[in-house]
Amino acid sequence: MRIAVDAMGGDYAPENIIEGVGLAVERYPQVERFYLVGDEARVKELADQHRLPAGRIEVVHASQVVEMSDSAALSVRRKRDSSVSVATEIVKRGDAQAIISAGHTGAAVAATTVKLRLLQGVSRPGIASPLPNDHGVCNILDAGANTDAKARHLLDYGIMGSVYAKHVLGVEDPKVGLMSVGEEDEKGTEFTKKVFGMLKEADVNFIGNVEGHDLFEKPIDIVVCDGFTGNVILKSCEATAKAMFTWLKKELKSTPIRYVGAMLAKGAFKAVKERSNYETYGGSPLLGVKGVVIIAHGGSSPLAICNAVRVAVEAVSHELNPHIEKEIERYDKANARDHE
């Protein structure tokens, strides 16, 4: 197995990226080679500092970096030698099976979609981002790749998400819900009602509409929505969790008695923080493109990058894409699809 890594993508690149790959080299021996793509001199310097084994590391030079202010679509054309584009080319020519990037999400989606193309039968790719809840993990799909989605796209997300949860995450019969404003079948917009009907006819364990509180309270494996809605949900939850920990920390330090109580419950606080921390989950797969694409958090720590490698290894090892194509083809044969 070989993985291409966008070494220049992320708020703390390339330092955290290289250090994270260093952790992954030790934990995932099945990855025979990591392609580190970026400023050759800087990447080599850091690779040497972290003593990355030369036999499993290959540095590939890229003279450009996609900045957060760059247009996602234009970056593919105007920055053809960017680290994310060069890393994608490595996958395209078959030298690697997966790419990991913590950089500009839109650029990563655009580059991989344009260069790698979509899987047979898939209409649009979608990002599956994990959200911890009382029963494990609920994956929001799409979390930002496709903000102007059609009903057909969300149908594909339901199918792809179910395949991902079953074959990669090991969920026997994944539950798929549709994000809406009420649990009743008739609730929602004309758009969500159309998606509801399509998912109901698909061969997935569709449990119907779900609301915001259901994301944390119910055993749901995949929640389907357009990328605009999914991205707002994800960032709002992330900000809320961060704010709650900040408020709690402040209040627990406000009196000596509270502080003592906090020390006694330190282990519990640490466990909750780890469960809600993006570092634990590493990265989110972009489902629907040829090759495995993992989108990591922009502020990824070395541990988060290491766990992003874990997600890539799992997706490749469990042959995620062939399973997706099989299920999409099976649906196509059984149903006359509405392409709108």
Phi, psi and omega in degrees: 000138180228140184231132175265132183240127175284095186288343184258002182268130177124162182293332184238034177274151358270358186304304183294328181294311182295317179297321179295320177296325177300319176295319183292327179302320181284323186274335186234079181295342179291344175274103185284336180209136172249126173266113179264113187254124179164202178297111189303313183297314182292317181295317179297320179300314180290322179298320178292320179300320182268006176055045176290134184294124184302329182291342182244004182237135173227122180270128180243124184285138172223127187273351184234158177227135176280119179276159181296336180276351181286150174288134181300312183292316183291332182297329180293324182272320186272338179237067183290342178255026176286158182300321181288324179290317179294319178298321179294322178298326178298319177290320182301318182276002174089008180281342177219156180261346184212157175230141177236132178217133175253013183272210181304111184300315181300319179293320178296318178295314181296313182297314182288325179292316181290314186278321183270335182073169183272155175295154180304123177091347181276135184270322179208145177280160178214147179268127178259105183254129183284140177228114182292142176219190184296341186247005181137249181224134174250126181262124178272127184218105024253145182255019175144357182283328188226091185280340181245067189276156173250167182301319179303321181296316181292329174299313178299322179298320179298317180291311182296319180296320179296318178297316180299312181296322183286308189273333182257315183273349175079023177276124187297312181223080188302136178268130182244126178240160179248124180293126181208188182260007180188155182281336182297146183303325186275356181282154176113182178275173177299326179296308182293330177294323178293316178297321179305311181297321181291318180292327180295329180272345182282159181274062175228161180278075184279122183259004177097199181290147174227153178251176183306315183293335180294335181301331184253340188257335186252153177283080181246134182264324181225128173244120184267135176196170175286161185296330179295309180297315182298319181292321177296316179300310184298312182290327178293318179295318180298315180293321180296315179299317180296317180295319181298317178294323179295314179296317182297317180299318180296315182291323182290339179265000186286334178222154179301320182295315179297322181296318178298316178300321179296320179295322179292329181259016184304318180298320180293317179298319180296319180296318179294319180297317180295322181293327183263359184275131180299334180302325182297326186264340171080294184199168182245128180287140171270103184277138174114351180255157178286130188092161180263126181239123180244121178265115180263159179297142182301328180264026186307133173275171175304320179297319179297319178295319177300318179288334174294323175297320178301316179298318179296316179300317180296317181295317180291314183299323182268010176051054184304310186297317176301323179293321178296312180299322179297316182288323177295317179296321179296320178294316181302319182289330184269346186222145171275107188278142174274112185279007177256000000 
